[in-house]
Amino acid sequence: MTYPALTRTKFTVAALFLAAVLGLTACGPSTSNYPGRPDGKSGPNNPTGAQQRESIFGEDGLRLFGGGSSDDAAGSGIGVNSFLWRASLDTLSFMPLASADPFGGVIITDWYRDPKAEGERFKVTVYILDRRLRADGLKVAVFRQARDNRGDWVDASVAPATAIQIENAILVRARQLRINTIEASEKK
């Protein structure tokens, strides 16, 4: 007694598996020892020191934990200036952190209620826009909510100077971190 549907299913699965294996092996690197073309130049699957493949991660490759030059945000592997990143986290350390993306350069805090200011809460979003330590490489957005008569949180206005004060505090801290790093490297 045969089961034609079961046999076809097994055949289909085996054929798909074989196609997947062949497809993946075709994507692998060449291990050919072919010396190259008759004119002495190498082929695309056999690059020499003079012919290197391009990388999507750039010339230096993917660096997660440092190893770069001092021009490159103190050798950080993050996508933004490491001094601005650390200074932002230090400056906002009193607020609960909701999200931090070091590659995109976005820090979002959760709502913070100051015990001295009942009936209002704040939330801050920091955007680090550059890999260099520059004043225009940083943007801060501050959100404020206040309780209404029913006790619900309602959006309220924030003084424009508040965001500027936080930006200035972050920039001062970033400069301190950079100076400390330079002094530490000079002592070595």
C-alpha positions as CSV (number, residue, x, y, z in Angstrom):
1,M,0.0,0.0,0.0
2,T,1.5,3.3,-1.1
3,Y,0.7,6.8,-0.1
4,P,1.3,9.0,-3.3
5,A,0.6,12.3,-1.5
6,L,3.2,11.4,1.2
7,T,5.8,10.4,-1.3
8,R,5.3,13.6,-3.3
9,T,5.6,15.6,-0.1
10,K,8.9,13.9,0.8
11,F,10.2,14.5,-2.7
12,T,9.2,18.1,-2.6
13,V,10.9,18.7,0.8
14,A,14.1,16.9,-0.4
15,A,14.1,18.9,-3.7
16,L,13.7,22.2,-1.8
17,F,16.4,21.2,0.7
18,L,18.8,20.3,-2.1
19,A,18.1,23.6,-3.9
20,A,18.7,25.6,-0.7
21,V,22.0,23.8,-0.1
22,L,23.2,24.4,-3.7
23,G,22.1,28.0,-3.5
24,L,23.9,28.7,-0.3
25,T,27.1,27.0,-1.4
26,A,27.1,29.1,-4.5
27,C,27.2,32.2,-2.2
28,G,30.3,31.1,-0.5
29,P,33.8,32.5,-1.1
30,S,36.0,30.9,-3.8
31,T,38.7,28.7,-2.5
32,S,40.1,28.2,-6.0
33,N,43.9,28.1,-6.5
34,Y,43.5,29.3,-10.0
35,P,46.5,31.5,-10.7
36,G,44.6,34.1,-12.7
37,R,44.3,35.1,-16.3
38,P,47.0,34.5,-18.8
39,D,47.9,38.2,-18.8
40,G,48.9,37.9,-15.1
41,K,46.0,39.8,-13.6
42,S,43.8,38.1,-11.0
43,G,40.1,37.3,-11.5
44,P,37.2,38.5,-9.4
45,N,37.2,35.4,-7.2
46,N,40.9,35.5,-6.5
47,P,41.8,39.1,-5.3
48,T,45.4,40.0,-4.7
49,G,46.8,42.6,-2.3
50,A,46.4,45.1,-5.1
51,Q,42.8,44.2,-5.7
52,Q,40.7,44.1,-2.6
53,R,36.9,43.8,-2.4
54,E,34.9,46.7,-1.1
55,S,33.2,46.3,2.2
56,I,29.9,47.7,3.3
57,F,31.5,48.6,6.6
58,G,34.2,50.8,5.0
59,E,38.0,50.6,4.9
60,D,38.4,49.8,8.6
61,G,35.7,47.3,8.9
62,L,33.1,47.1,11.6
63,R,34.4,48.4,15.0
64,L,32.2,47.9,17.9
65,F,34.5,48.7,20.9
66,G,37.1,51.1,19.6
67,G,40.4,50.8,17.8
68,G,40.1,53.8,15.6
69,S,41.9,57.2,15.3
70,S,41.4,60.1,17.6
71,D,39.6,62.0,14.8
72,D,36.9,59.4,14.8
73,A,35.1,60.3,18.0
74,A,37.9,59.0,20.2
75,G,37.8,55.6,18.6
76,S,34.3,54.7,19.5
77,G,32.4,52.0,17.6
78,I,29.1,53.9,18.0
79,G,27.6,55.9,15.2
80,V,27.9,59.2,16.9
81,N,30.4,61.2,18.9
82,S,31.3,59.2,22.0
83,F,31.9,62.3,24.2
84,L,28.4,63.7,23.3
85,W,26.9,60.3,23.9
86,R,28.5,59.8,27.3
87,A,27.8,63.4,28.3
88,S,24.2,63.1,27.4
89,L,23.8,59.9,29.5
90,D,25.6,61.5,32.4
91,T,23.6,64.7,32.2
92,L,20.3,62.9,32.1
93,S,21.2,60.2,34.6
94,F,18.7,61.4,37.1
95,M,15.8,60.6,34.7
96,P,14.7,57.0,33.9
97,L,15.9,55.9,30.5
98,A,13.3,54.6,28.1
99,S,15.5,54.0,25.0
100,A,19.0,54.6,23.9
101,D,20.3,53.9,20.3
102,P,24.1,54.5,20.1
103,F,24.2,53.9,16.3
104,G,21.3,56.3,15.5
105,G,22.3,58.8,18.2
106,V,18.9,59.0,20.0
107,I,18.3,58.9,23.7
108,I,14.8,59.0,25.0
109,T,14.0,59.3,28.7
110,D,10.8,58.1,30.4
111,W,8.6,60.6,32.2
112,Y,10.3,62.1,35.3
113,R,8.4,63.7,38.2
114,D,10.4,66.1,40.3
115,P,9.4,65.6,44.0
116,K,9.6,69.4,44.4
117,A,7.2,70.1,41.5
118,E,4.0,68.2,42.2
119,G,1.6,68.1,39.3
120,E,4.1,68.1,36.4
121,R,6.4,65.7,34.7
122,F,9.1,65.9,32.0
123,K,10.5,63.8,29.2
124,V,13.6,64.5,27.2
125,T,14.8,63.3,23.8
126,V,18.4,63.9,22.8
127,Y,19.5,63.7,19.2
128,I,23.2,63.4,18.5
129,L,23.6,64.5,14.9
130,D,27.4,64.3,14.2
131,R,30.5,62.2,14.9
132,R,32.4,65.3,15.7
133,L,32.3,67.2,19.0
134,R,30.4,70.3,17.8
135,A,27.7,72.4,19.4
136,D,25.4,72.0,16.3
137,G,25.8,68.2,16.5
138,L,23.3,68.0,19.4
139,K,19.6,68.7,19.6
140,V,17.4,68.4,22.7
141,A,13.6,68.2,22.8
142,V,11.9,68.6,26.1
143,F,8.3,67.6,26.7
144,R,6.2,68.7,29.7
145,Q,2.9,67.5,31.0
146,A,0.8,68.9,33.9
147,R,-2.2,67.5,35.7
148,D,-5.6,69.1,34.9
149,N,-8.5,69.4,37.2
150,R,-9.6,65.8,36.7
151,G,-6.1,64.5,37.5
152,D,-5.2,63.6,33.9
153,W,-1.9,64.4,32.3
154,V,-2.2,67.1,29.7
155,D,0.6,68.4,27.4
156,A,1.9,71.8,28.6
157,S,4.3,74.3,27.1
158,V,8.1,74.3,27.9
159,A,10.2,77.4,27.9
160,P,12.6,77.3,24.9
161,A,15.5,78.1,27.2
162,T,15.1,74.7,28.9
163,A,16.3,72.7,25.9
164,I,19.2,75.1,25.4
165,Q,20.2,74.8,29.1
166,I,20.3,71.0,28.8
167,E,22.2,71.2,25.5
168,N,24.8,73.5,27.2
169,A,25.1,71.2,30.2
170,I,25.7,68.2,27.8
171,L,28.3,70.2,25.8
172,V,30.2,71.3,29.0
173,R,30.3,67.6,30.2
174,A,31.4,66.4,26.7
175,R,34.3,68.9,26.8
176,Q,35.3,67.7,30.3
177,L,35.3,64.1,29.1
178,R,37.4,65.0,26.1
179,I,39.9,67.0,28.2
180,N,40.2,64.1,30.7
181,T,40.8,61.6,27.8
182,I,43.5,63.8,26.3
183,E,45.2,64.3,29.7
184,A,45.0,60.5,30.4
185,S,46.6,59.7,27.0
186,E,49.4,62.2,27.5
187,K,50.3,60.7,30.9
188,K,50.9,57.3,29.2
